Structure formats: C-alpha cells, structure tokens
Amino acid sequence: MSSSALHDRGNARVRTGRRAALVSAAVGTVAAGMVLALATAASAGTTLATAAAEKGRYFGTAVAANKLSDSTYVGILNREFDMVTPENEMKWDATEPSQGQFNYTNADRIVGHAQTNGMRVRGHALAWHSQQPGWAQNLSGSALRSAMVNHVTQVATHYRGKIHSWDVVNEAFADGGSGARRDSNLQRTGNDWIEVAFRTARTADPGAKLCYNDYNTDGQNAKSNAVYAMVSDFKARGVPIDCVGFQSHFNSASPVPADYQANLQRFANLGLDVQITELDIEGSGTAQANSFANVTKACLAVSRCTGISVWGIRDTDSWRASGTPLLFDGNGNKKAAYTATLDALNGGTTPPTSAPSTTAPPTTPPPGTGCTASLSLQTWTGGFVATVRVTAGSAGTNGWAATVTLPAGTAVTNAWNAQNSGSTGTVRFGNVAYNGQLTAGQSTEFGFQGTGTPPSDTPSCTAS
Ligand code: G2I
C-alpha cells in the first residue's frame, strides 16, 4: 500500500456564522452600488482543528476515558480537536489484563466518542516495554513473542477500520549515545521483534497507518540516528511502516531542538509520514507560547508532517501537571500557548472576529447552486479508504449530504468528518456540526473506510 495515498487532506471547516455575516455584508454593499466578493479572503481557522485542517493537517489530543464525563473537558475536546489518542486505555495492561482475556471497555468509550463527533483515532500503543500486564512481564522468549503477536493481532483486529494511525512499537531505543535498542523483555526475544509487530499489525488492520513512536528523537542525535537507520532498513526490505511519531515532550532541560524541522524532514525524505504525537512543553507565558509556535511551524513546513497531537487538554490533565505544559489552564481557559499555536496554524494571522468592513475586489462566484462531490480511493485486497471532497455551489451551504452507492457485499466500517446513515447499499453521509457551512466554492473533505469492493460512481451531493 502506498502510504502517501492515505494522506489526510483535511476538511476546511468554517466558523459558524461567517457565511451569514458575509452574505448580509454583501447585501448591504450591493444595495449601496458597490461590489463585495464572497469568500475572497483566505479563511482562517478559529479552532485548532479547523486551522490545522485548512493546512491539510489534523490537530489531536490525548484523551482519558474517565474524563469524558467532565463537561468542561468534553466541551474543549469537541470544539478544538479532530484526532484523539487514548492516553492509557489501549495499552497492553489495559486491553489484556489477563492473558487471552481482552477488555476494551474504556478504549471503546474513547473510540465511540471520537466516531460520534467526527474525530479520528491514533491507536497507542500495541507493543511497548512499559505498561505491560504482570503476566507479560513474567514471560520471556518464544512464549512472550507469541503473546505479543497475539496481542497485536487481537487489538488491531478489534479496532480494524477505526484507527487512523497505530503506534505499533513505542520507545524501543535506548537513551544516550549508544544508538542501541533499549533492553527489555521484548528486545530479548530477538532483534526482529519490531518488524514482526509491524507485519502482524498490517495483516490485522491493513487500512491503518503504522508508526514507530519515540521520545528524545526530536532532533538529530544518536537515538534518532538509530531510529533513522532502522526505518531506512525497513523501507529497503519492505517491512510495512508508514510513519514515525515524535513525542515531543519538552522542558527547560530538553527544549525544542534547533534542528527540529530538519529532523522531521530527513525522516519524511525516507518516504513516510511524520507526526508530532505527544506534544507538551513545560513553562508559561511568552517563552512557552513561542516554543509551541515553533513546533507548529516546523510541522507546517514539512509537507509529510500530517498532524500534531498534544498530550492532554488542560494543564491539570497532564501527566506532569506541575509543569503546566499544555494549551489550556486548569479552568479550561486558552493560554498564550494556545493563541500562538492557532496563529502559527493560520500562518501568523489572528482570525477575524467579524466580517471585514472594507470592500474587496470582485471575483466570479463558481457556477451552480447546491454542491458537488468527488471521490478518491486507496484500495487494498478486501478493503479501501474513500475520501470525498464536497464543494459548495454559488449559494454556499448551511448543510450538505453526499450519497454514495456501494457495490453488493461492500460495507462502511468507519467514517470521519461526516455521519453516515446505513452502511451498505446507498449510504448517505451528512455533514457534522463543524463542517456544514461552506461559503460559495469552498470545499471540505470527509472520509470513510470500507470492506469489500470500493464504490466506482461519483457521489451525488445535496445542499441545504
Ligand atoms: O510518560 C508520558 C508518555 C510518554 N510516551 C508514552 C505515553 O504512553 C506516556 O503517557 C503516560 C501517561 O500520560 C500517564 O498517564 O504514560 C504513563 C505511564 O507510562 C501514564 O501514567 C500512568 C501511571 O503511571 C499509572 O500509575 C496510572 O494508573 O497513568 C495510569 C492511569 O492514570
């Protein structure tokens, strides 16, 4: 499978109310004998997810299942993010507490929340030396290798079709200058344990991107050089790997490296995606804000940096809360770091808070009312990912629905940035709350994954 073909091209979300404001401004201006162009200004996102989507990226966060009953937390989550990573709920100790006994209760809650709200999921983590259940810690050799393979198979199969990217292997290299693998019970089963995990994950969930994820690999150093050599070798030998995750846990002792962007770029040049997977930066005020902006700009400057995830929502949600390393304070207020990140996503501009008061030069609105839809596909034996681009006609949209006709035997397993009615035959995908409003000519994308033969007809589109 070509990993690049599975690239997310984000949905361009539109701030609620902008279209109405533009239209009323237009009416008033035309009445005065002047001309106002609709939607000439490059739109700026007003949330992390919308701003990232306009740059073709996702913006995600770690989520803890036990906080999904906290309305402040969920309010920020649903407003700002379009990707979630279960912070602990998909780890080996959580999903297989006794050997062969799988428990997906808490992870399923997070995946369900994501699906209901049009978000995607980063799976974390299938094989890791840490947070192993006691029974696995006590295994070694072929018994542990078999247990790992079974674990990867079971968990990746349970979530098949629902995961954007899996951290297949986490933190397998030693810190310091050795460039060696980290010693662990998994490593002692044989040096090939990592590629075995990747091949196993590909078989279990062929539609997910498969990532290697680590920390202290954010700049060029002995550890990241060792990961680079492993990934190069995997690409040369056809071991299935699609992405490298850079955790990006920073503080004064471990600041954002000066060569952060260059390091992302050299991995991307190997022909895979890079993702910022667990971003947090201890500190406060302008210094912290500048660091978040620099990380964000680095990702935007690397075309195969497909998204950024922060490791929690509010400072008080962080695994290192005392370092106040996140974008929202304990009360859920936006910090300077939030504004700097949003501005960086928007290319250094602050989004307008009201319709522009000056007139703009005329442009030709696109022909036709309603909307149109186009389909692109990434396929593999037995399945596919479809990306549908919805483009508004000259009247813009308050909402839209794209209808896709599926061949017999084909079923939708998962959709993002749209809600589907039904999963077989003629399936209707309606907008979700954040992407229904499009200005004239503006586009948004949604996607779905399916089993069976992919659709071949152009989807129909209706606007409201
Ligand atoms: O340590 C930061 C992250 C480094 N990269 C891998 C990530 O998976 C890791 O996340 C952290 C979680 O944020 C913590 O929440 O991983 C820790 C464990 O390695 C998590 O801490 C654990 C505590 O150690 C447990 O005592 C606790 O029961 O969180 C558990 C659930 O709250």
Boltz pocket constraint, residues with backbone or C-beta under 6 A from the ligand:
constraints:
  - pocket:
      binder: B
      contacts: [[A, 87], [A, 88], [A, 130], [A, 131], [A, 170], [A, 215], [A, 247], [A, 278], [A, 319]]
      max_distance: 6.0
